Amino acid sequence: MQASEVRDVLRSLGVRADKRFGQHFLVDERVAHRQVEFAAIRRDERVLEIGPGLGVLTRILSERSRNVIAIEKDRRFCRFLEREVPDARIIEGDALKVDLPQFDVVISNLPYQISSPITFRLLENKFDRAVLMFQKEFADRMVAKRGGEGYSRLSIHVYYRAMAEVIERVPRSAFYPQPEVDSSILSLKPRKPPFKVRDEKLFSNMVDRMFQHRRKTIENSLSLTWREFAASREAVKKAVESSGFGGMRPEELEPEQIGILADELWSAQRTQPV
């Protein structure tokens, strides 16, 4: 679908693409075909797409699978897709709120504004693999390693839940209207955590708090929020000292080391009256 065709269809639907809401429509069908090839979909697999828009990807998916489900928030796009891709099941609703159907594979060009929450919502479900397109910077943060520029709480949360790999860069010229940045296609495969922690909720909360103050040492950052982790500031300080990481900054620690620190805080909760 050429940019001119997209403009015509949007005009016929009474839709004006709004960059504020991440409305950038893929017009390079070669990219969509490669996404489907990367996913290696089998005919009998249940395929989920989020934010199908005008259905460039949906059409190709419907040729590969008998069971394609697309979740679209805009009613006008839903009616359009029901006409243009009758073999797909279209669910009208917000992908962050509706009940997600069972699926084996998810392939989507995700709206930029919901990249983080929808990724973690997907990872709460059981599925085999995903091929997702994100803004390049966001995808780089997802796969960043310790010490890297984009290493963040996102990197650690994704690493704990899945194997992630950037498999292709996509230029902004592949979209209409063109976004201000390039995109990346990323492969995501859920897995068992590569290390164990005593309390996953505590681990997740601690990661968030540490990177909220990423320029501070770990001891200083956790001392600011000690009430979330133990009965006293002193208990948190002792736990951090016991880990041996207190003088380091969050981006200097491997995820496994952060897991060790989380377990020290878990022990502090058990040995101090709350």
ChimeraX attribute file (.defattr): number of C-alpha atoms within 10 A of each C-alpha:
attribute: neighborCount
match mode: 1-to-1
recipient: residues
	/A:1	13
	/A:2	14
	/A:3	17
	/A:4	11
	/A:5	11
	/A:6	19
	/A:7	16
	/A:8	13
	/A:9	14
	/A:10	16
	/A:11	12
	/A:12	9
	/A:13	13
	/A:14	10
	/A:15	14
	/A:16	10
	/A:17	17
	/A:18	10
	/A:19	14
	/A:20	9
	/A:21	11
	/A:22	15
	/A:23	21
	/A:24	22
	/A:25	23
	/A:26	27
	/A:27	22
	/A:28	17
	/A:29	15
	/A:30	10
	/A:31	18
	/A:32	21
	/A:33	14
	/A:34	13
	/A:35	26
	/A:36	17
	/A:37	12
	/A:38	16
	/A:39	16
	/A:40	13
	/A:41	19
	/A:42	12
	/A:43	14
	/A:44	12
	/A:45	15
	/A:46	19
	/A:47	29
	/A:48	24
	/A:49	25
	/A:50	23
	/A:51	21
	/A:52	28
	/A:53	24
	/A:54	23
	/A:55	22
	/A:56	19
	/A:57	22
	/A:58	27
	/A:59	19
	/A:60	16
	/A:61	26
	/A:62	19
	/A:63	12
	/A:64	18
	/A:65	17
	/A:66	16
	/A:67	17
	/A:68	24
	/A:69	25
	/A:70	24
	/A:71	22
	/A:72	22
	/A:73	16
	/A:74	15
	/A:75	12
	/A:76	16
	/A:77	21
	/A:78	23
	/A:79	13
	/A:80	16
	/A:81	23
	/A:82	15
	/A:83	11
	/A:84	14
	/A:85	18
	/A:86	12
	/A:87	18
	/A:88	22
	/A:89	17
	/A:90	20
	/A:91	19
	/A:92	17
	/A:93	16
	/A:94	14
	/A:95	21
	/A:96	14
	/A:97	9
	/A:98	11
	/A:99	9
	/A:100	15
	/A:101	12
	/A:102	13
	/A:103	19
	/A:104	16
	/A:105	23
	/A:106	23
	/A:107	27
	/A:108	24
	/A:109	25
	/A:110	22
	/A:111	20
	/A:112	18
	/A:113	12
	/A:114	14
	/A:115	17
	/A:116	14
	/A:117	12
	/A:118	17
	/A:119	15
	/A:120	14
	/A:121	13
	/A:122	16
	/A:123	18
	/A:124	11
	/A:125	14
	/A:126	13
	/A:127	18
	/A:128	13
	/A:129	21
	/A:130	25
	/A:131	24
	/A:132	23
	/A:133	25
	/A:134	24
	/A:135	22
	/A:136	20
	/A:137	13
	/A:138	19
	/A:139	24
	/A:140	21
	/A:141	19
	/A:142	26
	/A:143	21
	/A:144	21
	/A:145	20
	/A:146	16
	/A:147	13
	/A:148	13
	/A:149	11
	/A:150	19
	/A:151	20
	/A:152	24
	/A:153	24
	/A:154	21
	/A:155	21
	/A:156	23
	/A:157	17
	/A:158	21
	/A:159	20
	/A:160	20
	/A:161	18
	/A:162	18
	/A:163	18
	/A:164	20
	/A:165	17
	/A:166	18
	/A:167	13
	/A:168	16
	/A:169	17
	/A:170	19
	/A:171	14
	/A:172	17
	/A:173	15
	/A:174	21
	/A:175	20
	/A:176	20
	/A:177	20
	/A:178	17
	/A:179	18
	/A:180	10
	/A:181	12
	/A:182	17
	/A:183	24
	/A:184	21
	/A:185	25
	/A:186	23
	/A:187	21
	/A:188	21
	/A:189	16
	/A:190	21
	/A:191	16
	/A:192	10
	/A:193	13
	/A:194	12
	/A:195	11
	/A:196	13
	/A:197	18
	/A:198	15
	/A:199	13
	/A:200	13
	/A:201	11
	/A:202	18
	/A:203	20
	/A:204	17
	/A:205	14
	/A:206	23
	/A:207	22
	/A:208	17
	/A:209	18
	/A:210	25
	/A:211	19
	/A:212	14
	/A:213	16
	/A:214	16
	/A:215	14
	/A:216	16
	/A:217	17
	/A:218	24
	/A:219	21
	/A:220	19
	/A:221	21
	/A:222	23
	/A:223	19
	/A:224	13
	/A:225	15
	/A:226	19
	/A:227	13
	/A:228	16
	/A:229	21
	/A:230	23
	/A:231	17
	/A:232	17
	/A:233	15
	/A:234	13
	/A:235	20
	/A:236	25
	/A:237	20
	/A:238	15
	/A:239	23
	/A:240	24
	/A:241	15
	/A:242	14
	/A:243	16
	/A:244	12
	/A:245	20
	/A:246	20
	/A:247	13
	/A:248	15
	/A:249	19
	/A:250	28
	/A:251	21
	/A:252	15
	/A:253	16
	/A:254	13
	/A:255	22
	/A:256	15
	/A:257	15
	/A:258	22
	/A:259	24
	/A:260	21
	/A:261	24
	/A:262	27
	/A:263	21
	/A:264	20
	/A:265	28
	/A:266	20
	/A:267	15
	/A:268	22
	/A:269	19
	/A:270	11
	/A:271	12
	/A:272	11
	/A:273	9
	/A:274	10
